[in-house]
Amino acid sequence: MESSQRGALGLVRLVAGCLIVIGLLDAGLYFTQYLHVFSSPAQHEPRQPLNIIRLILDSLPIIAGVVIFIKARAIAEWVSDLIE
């Protein structure tokens, strides 16, 4: 494997990892907001129902990151061809 292909593969893996982290953070923040982890016990607000569609939409970057990880070598070859 040439150095341009290794660099492209590293870049593709970095992007995929960042997408997974962003998706986990976004979905996790919404879920903890739903659970009222940081609210004080003195507040007696009624709990809103969990919005499953919003949770799925927040999790889309995780799916995209996993797909990019699976196809990393093909995407890296395409990127290295673009670089050359």
N, C-alpha and C positions, 0 to 999 in steps of 0.2 A: 504494500500500500504506500503510495507516494505521500509526501508531506502535505500537499494541498488537499488530498483526500482525507488524511488524518485530521487536519485542521477543520475541514468542512464537517466531518463526523463529530468532532468535539463541539463545534458551534451548534449543530442540529441537536445534539444531546443536551446542551446547555439551554437552548430554547424550550425543548420539551420539559426539562426539569423545572424551569421557571413557570411554564404554563401550569404544571401540576401544583406547584406551591401556591400560585395565585388562586387557582380554583379551590384548593383546600382552605386557604385563608378566607376567601369570600364566602364559601358555604359555611365554614366554621363560625365566622362572625355573625352571619344571619341566624344560625342555629343557637348560638349563645345569647343573642338578642331575644330570641323566642323564649329561651328558658329563664330569662331575667336573672342571670347569674349575678350581675353587678347591682341589682336594685336592692334598696333597703327594705327590711321587713315591715316598716311602718307604712309603706305604700301598699294600698289594697286595690290596685288597678285590675280590672278583669283581663285575663289572658286572651290575647287574640289567637285565632286558630292558625296552625302552621300552614303556610302557603307552599304546597308541594311544588307547584309550577315554578315559583321563584327559587326554591332549593335546587330544582333540576337545572334551571337556567344558570344558576351560580356554579353548578358543577360541570358545565360544558367544557371549561378549560382543562379540567382533569381528563376528560375523555379525549380531547384533542391532543393533550400531551402524551397520553398512552399510545394513541395512534401514531404520533410522530416517533415515539420510541420504537415502536414495532417496525416502522418503515424508515428508520434512521439511515441505514446504509444506502437505500435507493435515493433518498432525498440528498444525502451527502454527495453521492456521485453526480447528481444533477447540479448541485451547488458548485462542486469543483469544476464541472464542465463550464459553468457560467463564469467562474473566476479565470479560467484559462482562456 
